Amino acid sequence: MIDFPLIAGSFLVAIVVGLTGMGGGALMTPMMMLFFNVPPLAAVSSDLVASAVMKPVGSVVHMRRGTVNLRLVGWLCAGSVPAAFCGVFLARAFAVSDAVKYALGVALLLAVAGMAVKAWLGTRGGSTSAHDIVVRPIPTLLVGMIGGLVVGVSSVGSGSLIIVALLVLYPALKANQLVGTDLVQAVPLVTAAALGHLLFGDFQMDLTVSLLIGSIPGVYLGARISSRAPGGLIRSLLAIVLLASALKLLDASNTLTVGALVAATAITIAGWRWRRLLPGNRVAPQGETVSTH
């Protein structure tokens, strides 16, 4: 049976996924559990299966725009795909999903703090082509393994965890390159995790169909915007989505989450306007603040 409120909710979440490369598991799964009373295992399974169909849509947009580093994608997937499949077995054998969820929530809060400090200090995004980035194989492989394991266990991490690690490992990546590379690497990752949950989870066809009806146009719209949007805008959205994901992973109330997001948005807007007024600074066409000295 088609669930129209769920279609609307998944459309909005999918726009965020297409814009930022993250938020699918960390926002979609809690949405289903909190607002639609979907059992946890069914929410995880159905969200992963829907993501396996949804993420290629956004990935194609970024591939056509040249904002994807395929070598980086390859090393991430070499670690994440087998680890994601194993994560499904780990979750069922040891029931560790809650511990992983809370640990990831804390990690995302730290990432938000780090991005805020970086913005305050005036650090800019990269300016090189996605294809010119020098890939570090071993650290990238380890990031893929850890991210894949977390995705298999909890459905969270294909965007949230891995994109934070990419921010640290590859600071030269521009915001839209970061999102594009992360979206493409997430396709085989969530497919492997979805296959595991199809075999051993609690997959529900009607639930997944409703998710797909809303998600496919939403992620396409979000990806179209992010592939052309100013880098500064995307980085601000990344931080806000990270904050939302972290609070929901830590079981924060809806009131606290909304209040925190409103405050974060207000601070972001005020900070952006303040930096524009600083003497010697201007806003470049790509949305990055640069010095004229």
N, C-alpha and C positions, 0 to 999 in steps of 0.2 A: 504494500500500500504506500503510495507517494505521500510524503510528509512535507507540506508546503512551508511551514515555519522553519523546518530543518533546511530546506532548499535555500531560503533567504539567508539563514545564518551561515551556511557553508559558502554562499556567494561572497559574503562580506569577508569571511576568514580567508578565502582563496585570493581575494584582491591583495590582502596583506602578504600572503605567501608569494604572489607574483611580484609584488613591490620589493620585498626585502629578502626573499629566499628562506625565510624562517617563519615559524608560528603555526605550521600545519598541525603537528602532533601536540605541541604545547598549548594551542588554542582550540583546535577542533575537537580533540578528545575531551578536555574539560567542558567544553560547550555542550557536547552530547550528554555527558554525565550529569552536569549541573542543571541544565535547562530542559532536557528531554528525557531524563531518567533512564538513560541507556546503561545497562550493566557494564562494568569496567572492561571485562575481557571482550565483549561484543563491540564496545566503542573502539578499543585498540585495534582489533582485527579489521573492522569495517573501515576505519580511518586509513589504515595502511593500504588496504586494497584500493580505496578511492585515490590515495596519493600516488599509487603506482600508475594510475591512468591520468591523473591531473598534472603531475609534475612535467611529463614530456611536453605538454602544451606550452608551458612557460619556457621550457628549455629550447624549443624550436625558435622562439622569438629571439632569444639571446644568441643562439648559434648564428642566425642570419645577421645579427648586428655585430658579430665579431667580438663579443664580450666574454668569451670562454677560453680558458687555457686547457686544451685537451690532454696535454701531458700531465698536468696537475690532477685532472679528473681521473686519469688512468691509475696513478699511484694511490689516490684516495680509495678508488673502487677495489684495488687489489687487496686492501686491508679490510674495507667495510663490508663487502658482499659476503664472504664466508663468516665473518664475525656476526653479522646481522642474523643469519640463519641459525647460528649457534646460540644467539641471545634468546631466541624463542624457547629452546630447550632449557636454558638456564632459568628463565622466568618460571617455567612450569615445574622444574625440579626443586627450586629453592625459594620461590616466591620472594624475590629480592626487588621487585619493581618499586615498592615504596621507598626503600633506602636509596635506590638510584634516582628516583624522582626528587627527593629532598636534596641530595647532593648536587644534582644538576641545577636546582633552583638557587642554591647558594652560589654556585659557579657563575650563573647568569647575572646575579646581583653584583658580584665582583666585576664581571665584564662591563656592566653598565657604569659602575664607578670608574673603571679604567677609561672607558670612552669619554666620560664627562671630563676627567682630568686632561685627556688628550685634547679635547675641544677647547678647554679653558686655556691650555698652554699654546693654543694656536697651531697645533700640528695638522698639517694638511694631508689629504689622501694622495695616492700616487698619481703619476702623470704618464706612465709608460703604457705601451700596448700590452694587452693580456698575453700576447704570444712572446713578449720579450722577457717575461718573468723567469728568473733562474729557479728551477724546481729543486727542492731539497728532498730526495727520495725517502730516506729513512724516517725523519720526523713526520713527513706527510703520510707514509704508510702506517705509522703508529696512530696518528690522528684518525685515519680511516678505520682502524681496528677498534679503537675505543668508541668512536662514534657509532659504528655499526653494531657493536655489542649493546650499547644503550638503546638504540632504535629497536633492536630485536626484543629487548626486555620491556620497553615502555611505550614505544612508538614516538618518543620524543628524542630529538637530537640531530636528525638529518639536516636541519637548518640551524637550529639554535646552537648546538654544541660545536659543530664543525665550522660554522662561519666565524665563531669566536676564535677558534684555533687558527683559522686562516688569517684573521686580522693580525694575530701575533706573529705568525711565521712569514707572512708576505705583506708587510705594511705598504709596499709599493703598488699593490693592487688598488685600482680605483674602485669606488663604491659599486658601480654597475658591473664591473668585471668580477667583483667579489660575489655579487648576487648571481650573475650568470653562471660562473664556474660552480657555485654551490648547488644551483638548481639542476645542472646537468649531472653532477656526481650523485645527486640524490635519487636519480631515476633507477639505476641498477640496485642501489642500496635498499630503497623501500620495496622494490620488486622482490628481492631476496627475503626481506622480512615478511612481506605479504604472503609469499609462498609458504613460509613456515607457519603463519597463522591460519592460512587456508587448510593446512594439513592438521594442525593441532589446536587451533583457537576456537572462536565462537562466531564465525562469519555469518552475517545476515544479509541476504541479497536485497531486500526492500530498503534496508537502511543505507546500504552502499549506493543503490541507484539514486536515492534522494540526495546523497552527498555529491554524486557525480553531476547531477543536473545543475546544481548550484555552483560547484567548484570549477568546472571546465570553463565557462565564460568568465568567471571571476578571476582565475589565475591568468587567463589570456589578457584580460584588461590590465591587471596589475603588472604583468611582464612588459606589455607595450609601454606603459608609463615609465617603469624603472629603467628600461633600456635607453630612454631618451632624457630622463629627468636629471636635474642638477645633482652633482655628487653630494653637496652639503645637505640637501633635502633628504636624500636616501639615507645618509649616515644618521640623521636625526630620527628618521623612522626606525632604523635598525635599533637604536638605543631604546626607543619607546616600546617597540615590540618585545625586545629582550626583557624590559621591566615587567611588562604584562605577563610574559611567559613565566618569569621567575616567581611572581606573586601567586599565580595560579598553581604552579608546581609546589609551592609551600603552603597551599591550602588557605590563602588569604581570602577574606570575605569579599563579596562583590563590591560592597561599599568602599572598603579599603583600596581595592584595586582601581576602581573608577576614580577615587580621590587622588591616588598616587599618579595615575595617568594624566589627569587634568593638571596637576601641579607640575609634572615633568614637561608637559606640552607648553605650559605658560613660561616655565624657566627657559626652555629651548627658544621660544620666540623672543623673549626678553634678551637672552644672550646673543642671539643673532643680530637683533637691532642694535645692541650695545657695541658689538664688534664693528658694525658698519659705520658707527659714529666715531670710532677711534681715528685720530689723525694719522695719515700715512697709509691707511688701509682702504681697499676698495673690494667690491665683489666681482669676481671674474664671471664671464658669460656662463661658465660651466657650474657656477654656484659655489666655488671654492674661494675662501677669503685669502687674498694675497697682499703682500706688502709692496708699496710703490717705491720704497727706499732703494 
